[in-house]
Amino acid sequence: MMNALSKKLVVISFDCLAAEDFSQFSALPHFQRILKRASYAEHVESIYPSVTYPCHTSIVTGNYPNRHGIMNNTLLQPGWISPDWHWYRKDIKGTTLYDEAYKAGLSTAALLWPVTGRAKYIQYNLPEIFPNRPWQNQVLVSLFSGSPMYQLELNRRFGFIRNGLNQPQLDDFVLASAVFTLKEKQPDIMLVHFTDLDTQRHVHGVHSEDAASAIERHDRRLGALLDAISECGAEEETTVVVLGDHSAIDVNRKIHLNVLLREHNLIEVDGKGRIADWKAYCHSCDGSAYLYLKDGHDHETARIVKKIIDEQQQEGIEFILTGAEAGERGADPRCVFMLEAKEGYYFAESIHGSYIEEVTTENLNDHPKNMLACHGFSPTKPNYTTFFLAAGKGISPNQKIPYMRLVDIGPTLARLLGLDLGETDGIVLEDFLES
């Protein structure tokens, strides 16, 4: 174990906080409060695909998806009405920041941090998971995937705040739980994930008034967490990190590539119109998509798929990568192709209807995958960076770094805590750290 610069860390993830939001949040009182003593990166390059679960796994591992194993939010389950997500720690390959912290004798807490279900090295764990089967309910799936007694205490104290998965009540519940955890449990490391802004952007658009209001709510949440750290006497010894995981882009058209695959007999349906079998399938990452073959050695199907997407490239598809090229960008090399949507377009997985479907405010509620903004795009898209800020113990103050990568966060925080994540894709950014 290396010498630690800090032994108390609070990581606050504001899902979908973008670099271009800086002009708004830097003028808000609690962001100003921390910016006075913070160092930050003006632009943070996300990963590919830039969706929440792979992003948050890259943050705690320092690796791209092709190494940590979380290639998408959801599992590849063609035909499932509500696919399972990568909820569980077992899906991550290799170690994580919280694993190494626990092994070093540090206590850990995580609140709605993705891919932490059944993580044995998190003592206070409220995992991000939701019921996706008719016989399940929210309380039970959470209890069985996290720390039962801790969650029962949170639900007893703050359950009245929550309204299912609806925002802003969900984040308000997480905030109350996080403040309680800081004061009463005093973990050495706490990871907390807020999704209000991401939700508002999906539903109302990137630059909507609703998104701006969510940033203002996040400012108040940040203030409450800073107050809690101060009130329990830990301000001088705590490092506070505020970050985003990806940006977002406005969209108004869905691409249903599986409709074309079905029309070419690469997806078979039964009498009820459900998938009975498949040779090729388009697995959406919203702004990008993987194309998988059921038989990875089926070269004839691969040829047909390539012909289909070549014919459609002028309609909604910006570029096509081979599986090997996707792997070189940190994505899943097991796909046969990876597709990037043009600006204004995104991918969905329907096998019925039209290849292109327009999304408007009028039909927004007609389908769960209808959105007015999304992410998942290539991190090389213009004006598509996210944000990172650190302040407090062990952080060199008032440093402004023009550029970093999301995968650099994990190794940098590990070095701060005197931990070692092993060989990673990311590097330690020494400019953030006190010498």
Secondary structure, 3 states (H helix, E strand, C coil): CCCCCCCEEEEEEECCCEHHHHHHHCCCHHHHHHHCCEEEEEEEECCCCCCHHHHHHHHHHCCCHHHHCCCCCECCCCCCCCCCECCEHHHCCCCCHHHHHHHCCCCEEEECCCCCECCCCCCEEECCCCCCCCCCCHHHHHHCCCCHHHHHHHHHHHHHHCCCCCCCHHHHHHHHHHHHHHHHHCCCEEEEEECHHHHHHHHHCCCCHHHHHHHHHHHHHHHHHHHHHHHCCCHHHEEEEEECCCCCEEEEEEECHHHHHHHCCCEEECCCCCEEEECEEEEECCCEEEEEECCCCCHHHHHHHHHHHHHHCCCCEEEEEEHHHHHHCCCCCCCCEEEEECCEEEECCCCCCCCEEECCCCCHHHCCCCCCEECCCCCCCCCCCEEEEEEECCECCCCEECCEEHHHHHHHHHHHCCCCCCCCCCCCCHHHECC
